Amino acid sequence: MAVLRLFAQAREAAGAARDTVEGATVDEVLAAARARYGDGFAALLPNCRIWVNGEPAQGEDPVAATDEVAVLPPVSGGFS
């Protein structure tokens, strides 16, 4: 099971900052997370960046039990 790390709005939608999720690829991990956390979480994912072990990841990238998959929603802000 991979460690799933959730940040900002993804954390709020899921109600958790960290979880363990099964899946052999990034897409499988995210599908399991969608099923676990529901529509609000699923709606955020298309705008999020996904990283595995600190590196940008694609859906077909493999995920091992020791890997960390991070879901990073877009950040707004700046100077006015």
C-alpha positions in Angstrom: 0.0 0.0 0.0 1.3 3.4 -1.0 1.2 6.4 1.4 -1.1 9.0 0.0 -0.3 12.6 1.1 -3.1 15.2 0.6 -2.6 19.0 0.8 -4.8 22.1 1.0 -8.2 21.6 -0.6 -7.6 17.9 -1.3 -6.9 17.4 2.4 -10.1 19.2 3.3 -12.2 17.3 0.8 -10.8 13.9 2.1 -10.9 14.8 5.7 -7.4 13.4 6.1 -3.8 14.6 5.4 -2.3 11.1 5.1 -3.6 7.6 4.3 -2.5 4.3 2.9 -4.1 3.3 -0.4 -3.6 0.2 -2.6 -2.7 0.4 -6.3 0.1 -0.7 -8.6 0.1 2.6 -10.6 -0.6 6.3 -9.9 -4.0 5.9 -11.6 -5.0 2.9 -9.5 -4.0 4.8 -6.3 -6.1 7.8 -7.3 -9.0 5.6 -8.3 -9.0 4.0 -4.9 -8.8 7.5 -3.3 -11.8 8.7 -5.4 -13.8 5.7 -4.2 -12.8 6.3 -0.6 -13.3 10.1 -0.5 -16.2 10.7 -2.9 -17.3 13.2 -5.4 -15.9 16.4 -3.7 -12.4 14.9 -3.7 -12.8 13.5 -7.3 -13.8 16.9 -8.6 -10.5 18.4 -7.4 -8.2 15.9 -9.0 -8.2 17.2 -12.6 -6.6 20.4 -11.4 -4.0 18.8 -9.1 -0.4 17.9 -9.6 0.5 14.4 -8.6 4.0 13.6 -7.4 5.6 10.3 -6.4 8.5 10.4 -4.0 9.0 14.1 -4.7 9.0 13.8 -8.5 6.2 14.7 -10.9 4.2 11.6 -11.9 2.0 10.4 -14.7 -1.0 8.1 -14.3 0.8 5.0 -15.7 3.8 5.4 -13.4 4.3 2.3 -11.1 3.8 2.7 -7.4 5.4 0.4 -4.8 4.3 -0.2 -1.2 7.1 2.1 0.0 6.2 5.0 -2.3 4.6 8.3 -1.3 2.0 9.7 -3.7 1.3 13.4 -3.1 -1.8 15.3 -4.3 -1.1 19.0 -4.7 -4.0 21.3 -5.6 -3.2 24.6 -7.3 -2.2 27.4 -5.0 -3.6 30.9 -5.4 -2.2 34.0 -3.9 0.5 36.5 -4.4 0.9 40.2 -3.9 -1.8 42.7 -4.7 
